[in-house]
Amino acid sequence: MSELVIDANGLTRKFSQVTAVSSLDLQVEKQTIYGFLGPNGCGKTTAIRLLTGLLKPTSGLVNVLGYHLPKEAEKLRREIGYMTQKFSLYDDLTVTENMKFIARIYGLTANEQKQRLAQLTSLYQLNKISSQLAGSLSGGQKQRLALACAVMHKPKLLFLDEPTSAVDPENRREFWEQLFDLCDQGVTILVSTHYMDEAERCHKLAILEQGVKRADGAPDQLMNDMAAHVIEISGDNLRQLKQKLIEQPEVISASQLGAHLRVLVSKQQHDPIALLQGKNIIKKNSEIQLVRPSLEDVFVTCTGENPLKQLDSEFVQ
């Protein structure tokens, strides 16, 4: 069995009458990228703050890098990096000044600072903007600076809270390549996101909704085990067809993607195409085919006001 970097059991955090994280069980293996997927307000940030020791749990047990939280939170902080959702460095300091400040906080010697700043400035392409004030940087530049500061002290575990929410697709792709490079070097990464394509890049992930873990596992596993068939239908009058389909009790959801409908049908139906064709609501000249599930399909089946939420036990490992 692989070494666990994070081992949480029954982790719960309440704010007055609101339960932000509810009975979260979480195991993250060493040298993997683990994702938290879910909409704003689902508990991703609260969970990260609990796992970093910044918040005390209402109940539950959590062990991170061998440290018991919250008792040993101070010891843990020297071993982890944390990149917050909002840019948290100093706008009125230059790129280099911010990096030097973070290096001093982590107690790097003068020689270590010089060596590390040179490495990270080159690695994250900060050379040309090293004298620029952080507040004047673009979203992608701020992201690279924040990541450089988060790994300044060579942490074993890196927490990233929606790190790509303010950058363009090209910068997002480049950022993820940097994460895989860090992972190859032995760093374990926990990253929260609401982008489906980013979640698919993770080795494993958890889908969160209202503080509850609805699904847990490798993306391919979750898609293969999904409790629904996925059907694509092409033809005329798709808007009218969609309305008729979602009225059917066997249909979980139907959404239009360009010139076709993507329809989720309960897996209790062994021949979903014959089922839909037999209802006489799909025209004979329409194209209909069974297709591979996506992570978005998994998300739809196990969140929201969905009848398949009762099957969550099949998803949660």
DAZITA-V867695 format. One record per residue. RES is the residue in three letters. SS is DSSP state (helix for helix, strand for strand, loop for the rest). PSI is psi in degrees with one decimal (NA if undefined). NEAR is the number of other ideal C-beta (glycine too) atoms within 12 Angstrom. Layout:
# DAZITA-V867695
[[RES | SS | PSI | NEAR] [RES | SS | PSI | NEAR]]
This chain:
# DAZITA-V867695
[[MET | loop | 137.7 | 7] [SER | loop | 152.6 | 14] [GLU | loop | 134.5 | 19] [LEU | strand | 127.8 | 23] [VAL | strand | -35.4 | 36] [ILE | strand | 130.0 | 42] [ASP | strand | 101.9 | 28] [ALA | strand | 139.4 | 35] [ASN | strand | 122.7 | 19] [GLY | strand | 29.5 | 20] [LEU | strand | 121.9 | 41] [THR | strand | 139.0 | 30] [ARG | strand | 124.0 | 33] [LYS | strand | 141.0 | 22] [PHE | strand | 102.1 | 16] [SER | loop | -117.0 | 8] [GLN | loop | -2.4 | 6] [VAL | strand | 128.5 | 16] [THR | strand | 104.3 | 23] [ALA | strand | -36.4 | 29] [VAL | strand | 130.0 | 42] [SER | strand | 112.8 | 28] [SER | strand | 50.1 | 24] [LEU | strand | 121.0 | 41] [ASP | strand | 127.8 | 24] [LEU | strand | 127.1 | 38] [GLN | strand | 120.5 | 31] [VAL | strand | 123.7 | 40] [GLU | strand | 154.3 | 24] [LYS | loop | 143.1 | 25] [GLN | loop | 45.5 | 23] [THR | loop | 162.8 | 32] [ILE | strand | 115.5 | 39] [TYR | strand | 133.3 | 42] [GLY | strand | 144.8 | 46] [PHE | strand | 117.8 | 47] [LEU | strand | 132.3 | 42] [GLY | loop | 163.5 | 35] [PRO | loop | 169.8 | 23] [ASN | loop | 136.3 | 18] [GLY | loop | 6.4 | 16] [CYS | loop | -8.0 | 33] [GLY | loop | 5.4 | 40] [LYS | helix | -50.9 | 41] [THR | helix | -41.3 | 35] [THR | helix | -42.6 | 36] [ALA | helix | -43.0 | 42] [ILE | helix | -41.5 | 47] [ARG | helix | -32.5 | 30] [LEU | helix | -40.1 | 40] [LEU | helix | -18.2 | 47] [THR | helix | -6.0 | 37] [GLY | loop | 6.3 | 31] [LEU | loop | -24.0 | 25] [LEU | loop | 146.5 | 26] [LYS | loop | 133.5 | 22] [PRO | loop | 148.6 | 32] [THR | loop | -36.7 | 24] [SER | strand | 168.2 | 19] [GLY | strand | 166.7 | 29] [LEU | strand | 140.2 | 22] [VAL | strand | 133.3 | 42] [ASN | strand | 123.2 | 26] [VAL | strand | 120.2 | 40] [LEU | loop | 31.4 | 33] [GLY | loop | -1.8 | 19] [TYR | strand | 136.8 | 26] [HIS | strand | 122.7 | 20] [LEU | strand | 149.0 | 32] [PRO | loop | 0.5 | 27] [LYS | loop | -41.5 | 16] [GLU | loop | 32.2 | 18] [ALA | helix | -39.1 | 25] [GLU | helix | -40.8 | 15] [LYS | helix | -37.8 | 17] [LEU | helix | -36.9 | 31] [ARG | helix | -23.3 | 27] [ARG | loop | -14.6 | 22] [GLU | loop | -4.2 | 27] [ILE | strand | 157.3 | 36] [GLY | strand | 149.9 | 38] [TYR | strand | 119.1 | 36] [MET | strand | 111.8 | 40] [THR | loop | 163.2 | 27] [GLN | loop | -43.3 | 27] [LYS | loop | 139.1 | 17] [PHE | loop | 119.7 | 30] [SER | loop | 10.5 | 19] [LEU | loop | -176.9 | 34] [TYR | loop | 117.3 | 23] [ASP | loop | -31.1 | 19] [ASP | loop | 10.9 | 13] [LEU | loop | 152.9 | 23] [THR | strand | 171.8 | 25] [VAL | helix | -49.2 | 36] [THR | helix | -41.6 | 30] [GLU | helix | -40.0 | 24] [ASN | helix | -43.8 | 39] [MET | helix | -39.7 | 41] [LYS | helix | -39.4 | 29] [PHE | helix | -45.9 | 23] [ILE | helix | -39.9 | 35] [ALA | helix | -40.3 | 31] [ARG | helix | -39.0 | 20] [ILE | helix | -39.1 | 19] [TYR | loop | 5.4 | 25] [GLY | loop | 24.4 | 15] [LEU | loop | 139.6 | 25] [THR | loop | 170.0 | 13] [ALA | helix | -42.7 | 13] [ASN | helix | -40.5 | 11] [GLU | helix | -41.2 | 20] [GLN | helix | -48.1 | 25] [LYS | helix | -45.5 | 17] [GLN | helix | -45.2 | 17] [ARG | helix | -41.9 | 29] [LEU | helix | -40.5 | 33] [ALA | helix | -44.1 | 21] [GLN | helix | -51.2 | 21] [LEU | helix | -35.1 | 38] [THR | helix | -40.4 | 30] [SER | helix | -46.1 | 16] [LEU | helix | -41.0 | 24] [TYR | loop | 19.5 | 36] [GLN | loop | 52.9 | 22] [LEU | loop | 2.2 | 32] [ASN | helix | -48.4 | 20] [LYS | helix | -15.6 | 15] [ILE | helix | 16.1 | 25] [SER | loop | -27.7 | 28] [SER | loop | 3.4 | 18] [GLN | loop | 143.4 | 23] [LEU | strand | 138.0 | 21] [ALA | helix | -33.6 | 33] [GLY | helix | -17.7 | 19] [SER | helix | 1.8 | 17] [LEU | loop | 156.2 | 30] [SER | loop | 171.0 | 19] [GLY | helix | -42.8 | 23] [GLY | helix | -38.1 | 28] [GLN | helix | -41.1 | 33] [LYS | helix | -38.2 | 37] [GLN | helix | -44.8 | 39] [ARG | helix | -39.1 | 39] [LEU | helix | -44.0 | 45] [ALA | helix | -39.6 | 43] [LEU | helix | -40.8 | 44] [ALA | helix | -41.8 | 42] [CYS | helix | -35.6 | 42] [ALA | helix | -27.3 | 40] [VAL | loop | 11.4 | 38] [MET | loop | -43.3 | 37] [HIS | loop | 16.4 | 30] [LYS | loop | 61.0 | 25] [PRO | loop | 153.5 | 33] [LYS | loop | -25.6 | 31] [LEU | strand | 131.2 | 43] [LEU | strand | 125.8 | 44] [PHE | strand | 128.2 | 45] [LEU | strand | 116.1 | 43] [ASP | strand | 101.1 | 36] [GLU | loop | 59.3 | 35] [PRO | loop | -16.2 | 44] [THR | loop | 16.7 | 37] [SER | loop | -19.6 | 29] [ALA | loop | 22.2 | 21] [VAL | loop | 162.2 | 27] [ASP | loop | 167.3 | 16] [PRO | helix | -37.2 | 15] [GLU | helix | -44.0 | 15] [ASN | helix | -33.4 | 26] [ARG | helix | -45.4 | 26] [ARG | helix | -44.0 | 19] [GLU | helix | -39.9 | 23] [PHE | helix | -43.0 | 39] [TRP | helix | -32.3 | 32] [GLU | helix | -37.8 | 19] [GLN | helix | -35.7 | 35] [LEU | helix | -42.0 | 37] [PHE | helix | -34.0 | 21] [ASP | helix | -43.8 | 20] [LEU | helix | -41.2 | 33] [CYS | helix | -40.9 | 30] [ASP | helix | -25.7 | 15] [GLN | loop | 0.1 | 18] [GLY | loop | -0.5 | 19] [VAL | loop | 134.9 | 34] [THR | strand | 138.1 | 38] [ILE | strand | 130.7 | 50] [LEU | strand | 120.5 | 49] [VAL | strand | 133.3 | 48] [SER | strand | 146.9 | 41] [THR | strand | 158.4 | 42] [HIS | loop | 12.2 | 31] [TYR | loop | 124.4 | 30] [MET | helix | -39.0 | 26] [ASP | helix | -32.2 | 20] [GLU | helix | -40.0 | 31] [ALA | helix | -35.6 | 39] [GLU | loop | -19.0 | 28] [ARG | loop | -19.2 | 31] [CYS | loop | 150.6 | 39] [HIS | loop | -43.1 | 27] [LYS | strand | 162.3 | 33] [LEU | strand | 162.2 | 43] [ALA | strand | 136.8 | 48] [ILE | strand | 122.6 | 44] [LEU | strand | 143.3 | 39] [GLU | strand | 120.9 | 33] [GLN | loop | 42.2 | 24] [GLY | loop | 0.1 | 30] [VAL | strand | 136.1 | 29] [LYS | strand | 116.1 | 37] [ARG | strand | -24.9 | 38] [ALA | strand | 153.9 | 41] [ASP | strand | 126.4 | 34] [GLY | strand | -175.8 | 31] [ALA | loop | 143.2 | 27] [PRO | helix | -46.1 | 34] [ASP | helix | -39.1 | 21] [GLN | helix | -44.8 | 23] [LEU | helix | -38.8 | 38] [MET | helix | -40.1 | 30] [ASN | helix | -33.7 | 21] [ASP | loop | 2.6 | 27] [MET | loop | 137.3 | 35] [ALA | loop | 43.3 | 32] [ALA | strand | 149.3 | 40] [HIS | strand | 147.8 | 34] [VAL | strand | 124.8 | 38] [ILE | strand | 139.2 | 41] [GLU | strand | 134.3 | 33] [ILE | strand | 127.5 | 38] [SER | strand | 144.6 | 24] [GLY | loop | -160.7 | 23] [ASP | loop | 161.3 | 17] [ASN | loop | 50.2 | 19] [LEU | helix | -32.8 | 27] [ARG | helix | -42.5 | 15] [GLN | helix | -39.9 | 18] [LEU | helix | -41.4 | 31] [LYS | helix | -44.8 | 25] [GLN | helix | -40.0 | 17] [LYS | helix | -37.3 | 22] [LEU | helix | -43.4 | 36] [ILE | helix | -10.8 | 22] [GLU | loop | -10.3 | 14] [GLN | loop | 133.1 | 27] [PRO | loop | -25.2 | 14] [GLU | loop | -15.2 | 30] [VAL | strand | 123.7 | 37] [ILE | strand | -44.5 | 39] [SER | strand | 161.5 | 33] [ALA | strand | 130.1 | 34] [SER | strand | 148.3 | 27] [GLN | strand | 129.4 | 23] [LEU | strand | 98.8 | 19] [GLY | loop | -120.5 | 10] [ALA | loop | 20.2 | 14] [HIS | strand | 163.8 | 24] [LEU | strand | 141.2 | 38] [ARG | strand | 117.1 | 34] [VAL | strand | 130.2 | 44] [LEU | strand | 123.9 | 41] [VAL | strand | 137.2 | 42] [SER | strand | 137.8 | 28] [LYS | loop | -8.0 | 27] [GLN | loop | -18.4 | 18] [GLN | loop | 116.0 | 25] [HIS | loop | -27.4 | 13] [ASP | loop | 79.1 | 17] [PRO | helix | -32.2 | 32] [ILE | helix | -47.1 | 25] [ALA | helix | -37.4 | 17] [LEU | helix | -50.9 | 27] [LEU | helix | -39.9 | 33] [GLN | helix | -32.3 | 21] [GLY | helix | -13.2 | 14] [LYS | loop | -3.7 | 22] [ASN | loop | 32.7 | 12] [ILE | loop | -7.6 | 27] [ILE | loop | 126.0 | 34] [LYS | loop | 150.5 | 20] [LYS | loop | -29.2 | 11] [ASN | loop | 2.9 | 11] [SER | loop | 144.4 | 25] [GLU | strand | 133.2 | 21] [ILE | strand | 131.8 | 31] [GLN | strand | 152.2 | 20] [LEU | strand | 131.3 | 25] [VAL | loop | 169.7 | 25] [ARG | loop | 136.8 | 18] [PRO | loop | 155.6 | 34] [SER | loop | 170.0 | 27] [LEU | helix | -30.8 | 35] [GLU | helix | -37.0 | 30] [ASP | helix | -42.0 | 40] [VAL | helix | -45.4 | 43] [PHE | helix | -43.1 | 40] [VAL | helix | -39.5 | 33] [THR | helix | -21.7 | 40] [CYS | helix | 11.8 | 43] [THR | loop | 170.3 | 29] [GLY | loop | -168.5 | 20] [GLU | loop | 75.3 | 14] [ASN | loop | 133.6 | 24] [PRO | helix | -22.3 | 23] [LEU | helix | -4.5 | 34] [LYS | helix | -23.4 | 25] [GLN | helix | -13.1 | 16] [LEU | helix | 13.5 | 23] [ASP | helix | -30.3 | 27] [SER | helix | -22.1 | 16] [GLU | helix | -22.9 | 24] [PHE | loop | -43.4 | 33] [VAL | loop | 122.8 | 25] [GLN | loop | NA | 19]]
